[in-house]
Amino acid sequence: MKKRTMIIVGVIAVVCIGIFVLPSLLGGNKEAGSEKKTVSEDLGIEYFDVPDIEQVYINGVIQPEQAEAFAKDSKMTSTPEIKVKNGDVVEPETELFTYEDKEVTKEIEAQNNTLSKLATKKQNIYNKWNRAIDNFNKAKEEERNTTGAAINEQHQAEIDGVDEEILFSNETIADLTTKQFISTKAKFKGRVSIPEVKDENAPVLRLTSDGLYVAGKVNEKDLMKIAVDQKANLSVVSSGTTVTGKISYIDDNPPEAKADQGENTSGEGTMSTYNVKLALDSLEGIKNGYHMQATINIGDNKPIEVPKKAIHEQDGKKYVLVNDFGSVIRRDVQVGEEKEGSMVINSGLESADRIIVSSKKDVKEGDLIEEDNQGSGEAAPAAKE
């Protein structure tokens, strides 16, 4: 009887532990692990729906219109002397750096030594000439075995011979001087960049033009949908900065496939890509190397007019809040002219974006909106035709 009582008491204890402890373990940290706010009440959100239009997306990288890296000359034993500073903007034909040819310098030094010796030799001839004239003048006429004219002619011939040697050395030096320093000049206007690390693989310097463009690729499916001079909306992948631009070049031929890359050239499961260049209307906030995404609207390119109250501003940047499948996200936009309570959006929006115009309660970036509430509130009027 005592044993049965102990078993019953143990079972009751286990049941109690399950009732009070398990719910805490399973659901106790659910709220603590949630980072985003889920909005469950009726917010009365008013939306503006961006027209659903066909778009082509082009991913690319910002590159300078002209760029050149100047590698070190392995034939030169000297260190190049850089004539410009890091960050300088130089014009074409500006001297960038020079090398000194040490062998040529040695030859110039040898010729200069020769000139020094020839100058001494010439001076000695003049001294000997003067002594000969003095001795001629001191001697009695009957003791003179030559004439003054003969003395002058002899020494003048010696001077002329030395002068010819001096002329040859000077001409040799002049020719060598043109080869002593090998100068490299800028071929275009650009900004100088001098590597901080001076290892053997680093270039002497780089020169890049201030003009930038987007180098992108488009697949064969979208190739026939785009054309040169077609307008594009572009955004920086990392920061969301938006700019406008246009297609400036489309390559008719795909890049040649390399066999060692194992690329499938049979046409099954792959598509060729074609190089595309896009010009930018503004370079504000854009730097060499930035990754960009360009959006090309296909068909009717009427401007999108968004209600003015849907546009917010922070730190000088304008943006809208978009309901992206239940998640509130921010899209930075570039605005154009204002039209009767609405503003033209030049870039930053995507096809079929659901822009939050207003709501009964504040909605902020990062909020999660329940699906039941997405359709609450009246839709904003469509953009004017």
Summary of the structure (lengths in Angstrom):
residues: 385
radius of gyration: 42.4
end to end distance: 90.8
largest distance: 172.0
contacts: 1010
relative contact order: 0.19
helix: 29%
strand: 32%
